[in-house]
Amino acid sequence: MKTLLTRYFLWSLGVLIPLQLSAQEINPSSEVINRGFIKTPSETLTKKFSVCDAFLNVDWIDKKKKIGYSTYEVYEKGLRKGEIFALIDMREGSYIIGLDVFVFKRDGKLPELFEQIRKAKVDQNGDFPIFYKGKELYISTPAEELTLADNRINVCVEHPDNGRVWIVEGKHINKVYEATQTDKVFSLLETILNTKSKSYPRDRKSLESDDFIVVDINHDGKDDYISRFELQTPIYSVADHYQKPTIIKTTENIQKEKTIAELSFLANQKKCIIPVGTSYRYLTTDGQNYFLGNKCNLTKLTQGEK
């Protein structure tokens, strides 16, 4: 789980790279157990959201405010590191997991905290923090190297009211491919993202730290790659090539303290407008289409003209 940092890169060169990768090349993931996962998800849920290998169990404190509570295990490098008592925030500009409320749990104040959340005015764009007894509630998040499932499976959280799920943790490239295939994929990403450029050079380690996940966004049988920390993603397949979205422009909205990016997708010349920050670059799905920040329909944007 990455801590939320606003990181974005303003490259504008569209690149086509021939490389075909199929889901069949992914190694079978070893079973991952987490007591925070729903033990027996409904057949309706698993059929609709077949991309999800597990669903995090969330008790919604206030569905309208989209803030819930969950208890789950965390792992580091495949080893269990302990249990977390946390808030799950799915407001439009938040989508944060792991807001640690252990102190409230320890002191028997969780019911009081939940009641404060229900009563408080919580901005649905995620621009303001949660308040407790009239004061801003500062809650720590777990270290970025901690995961729900070692990034070997797709873990989802069902949205409280919009019929979608949030892929809160996805399969990482180096967790599902063999070493030789992993190297191929990162070489592909280096080329498309132009990591050797003089304006913003990056090494392989830096690229790997961006937590690219593997998912077939446009349903063409080939894997695509998306990172919450790279504005010019997804890296998606079209026929026998891979492409990235092109940044048309960015606009500062001083009043709302946001930077808005307009992205163009070469697959069909369609565009998408979305705030730049990582808190808006979460991946959701309705079971058929994938969405960036619940705004951009990535499936339609990355499918070629039919």
Buried (B, 14 or more C-beta within 10 A) or exposed (E): BBEBEEBBBBBEEBBEBEBBBEEEBBEEBEEBEBEBBBEEBEEEBBEBBEBBBBBBBBEBBBEEBBBBBBBBBBBBEEEEBEBBBBBBBBBBBBBBBBBBBBEBBEEEBBEEBBEBBEEBEBBEBBBBBBBBEEEEBEBEBBEBEBBBBBBBBBBBBBBBEEEBBBBBBBBBBBBBBEEEBBBBBBEBBBBBBBBEEEEEEBEEEEBBEBBBBBBBBBEBEBBBBBBBBBBBBBBBBBEEBBBBBBBEEBEEEEEEEBBBBBBBBBBBEBEBEBBBBBBBBBBBBBBEBBBBBBEBBBBBBBBBEE
